[in-house]
């Protein structure tokens, strides 16, 4: 579990699921005899499966994580949302009391549960099809036709499917953290929003948007 003060804790399951689905890439952490194993991969969430949802994705067959992980131990999937450096100069209160330091605002979700693997070709093909459809929709451009799994030659696709192994994480607990200056005064929060709103960085603009929405 991550350190999450009460002011920053998000416990609404629907909101946590939305944050997970909004992330493009997850980090999968598992235990092994030699220490933690880590991979970065897109994961699909089925929020209606199990008690708290089920995550599905795939690893390269050459990736040792799928066969050297201790599957008797819980795995963790980490989803990161937008983040931003917070300068003390954003706080109007700094003019009256200079005793303040920089911090970082961010959104993160940790989904913990039991991991299993699968390599049935039909299941894997269905998985990569769903992953492709989801992310092609997310990146769709008016002038660019969406790519479909069926666009690839069948023999090539079969070869690619044989080169991956599916992973399925049945979620047992979810820790959500939305650190958005909730521990500051409303005046200072507005100062942070103003400061971030003039940033050239998309992530910082997204943090300002989350703060503006009271989230």
N, C-alpha and C positions, 0 to 999 in steps of 0.2 A: 504493500500500500504506500501511496505517496503522502507526504506531509501536506495536509490541507486544513488551514485554520477555518473555523466555522463561517467567517464572513465570506470566504471564497468557495465554499462547498456547494456543488450542484447535485441535487438528489432526485430531480424529476427524470424518470426513466425515458419518457418521450423526448425530452430535451437532450438527454445524453445520447439517445439513438440518433437524433437529428445532427448533433455535432459529429458523431462517428461517420454518418453518411455524407456529411459535407466535406470530410477530409479526403484528399486524393490518395494519400499513401499512408500506410500504417507501419509500425515497427513491431515485429514479433520477437519476443524474448522467451527462451526456454532454458531449462536447467539441463546440465550434463555432468558426467564424471569429471570433466576437465574445467568446468565453470560455465558461465552463461553463454548462450549462443544467440546471435542476433541476425535477423534478416529484415529487409525493407520490401514491402509488397502491398499491392492493392488488395483490400478485403471487401467482400460483399456481406452485408448484414441482412439477415432475415429476422426482423424484430418480433415476429409472431411465433417463432420456433423456440421451444424450451421455455424455461421460466423467465429468462432475461434476454433471449435472442441467441442466434448462432452466427458465427463469422466463418466465411469460407474463402479460400484463396489457393494459390499453388506456389510451390518452390521448384527451382530447377532440380532435376534428378541428381545432378552432380553436386548440389549443395548438401553437405553432410548433416545439416541441422535436422532434416526429417528422419534420419536413421540413427543419429547418435544422441538425440534428446531423450531424457528420462521422462517418458509420458505418464509415469505415475505421479509426477510433480506438476503443479499448476503452471500453465503458461500465461503470459501477459501480452495483450495487443495494445499498443500505445498509439493514440490518435492526437495529433497536434493541430490546433486551430491557429488563428492569427496571433502575432506577438509584437510587442513594441517596447523599446527602451523609453523609460520615463525620466526626464530630466527634472531635478529640483526646481529649475527655473520655470516650469509649468505651474508651480503652486503659488497663487497670490499670497498665501500665508507666509511664504519665505521672506517677504519684505519686513514682516514683524518678528519672525523667529527663524534665524538662519540654521537652526539645528535640524537639518534634513539631509538625506542622501539619495542618490539615484536608486531606482528599482526597475523592475521589468513587469509589464502586464502581459498576460497570455491566457490561452484556453487550452486545456488538455483533458483527455479522457483515457483512463486505464481500464481495460476489460480483462478480467481474470477468469480462467476456467481450465477445463481439461481439453487437451489437444489430441486429435486422432488424425491418421493419414489414410489416404485412399488413392488407388491408381487405376480404377476401372475406366477404360477409354471413353465410354458413353457419358459417365459422370463428369469426366474431365472436359470433354467437348462441350457439354451443356454449361459447365462453369465458365470456360473461356468465352463462350458465346454471350453469356449474361454480362461478364465483365466488359467485353468489347462494346456491347450495346449501351451499357451504362455510360462508359467514358466517351464513346463517340458522340452521344447525346450532349454530354457536358461540354465537349470541345467543338460542337457543330458550328460551322461557319456558312453563311448563305451561299458563298461561291464555291464551297468545297463539298463534294458528295461524301456522305458518311461511308466509312469502310465497314464491311461485314465479314465475319469469319468465312462465309460461303464464297467470298471473293478469292480465297486462296485455293490452289489445286488440292484435291482430296489426298493425293499421295504425300504431298508436302505437309499438309495439315496433320495427317496421321503420324508422320515423323516427329513433328513438333509436340504433339500430345504425348508421345512415348518418352519425350525428354523432360516431362514434368511430373510432379507428385502433388496430389491435392492435400490440403490441410483444412481441418474443420475444428473450430474452437467453440465449445458449448459454454456460454457465459454463465458464471456462477455469482459474480459480483462486479459492479462497475463503480469506479471512483472518478468523479468529475470535479474539475477545478476551473473556475473562471475568476482569475485575479484581475479585476478591473477597477482598482482604486476604491473598492467599497469601504476601506478602512480610513479614507480621507473625508474631510468635510465636503459638503456639496459645492462650496466655492472652489476648493482645490480640484474636485472632480471636473467641474466645468473648465477650469484652467487646463487640465490635461486634455480634455476633448478639443479645446481651441488649439492647443499646441500640436496635437497629432493631426488635426484636420488640415493643417497647412503643409503636411509632410509630402514629399514626392514618392514615398514608398507605399505600395498598395497594402502591405500588411498593417502598417500603422494607421492608414485610413480605415481599414476594416475594424481595428480595435476601437477607434473613435466612434465608428458606427454602432458597434456593440454597446459601448458606454452610453451613447446618445439614446439608445433604445432602452436603457435601464437594465441591461442584461449583463 
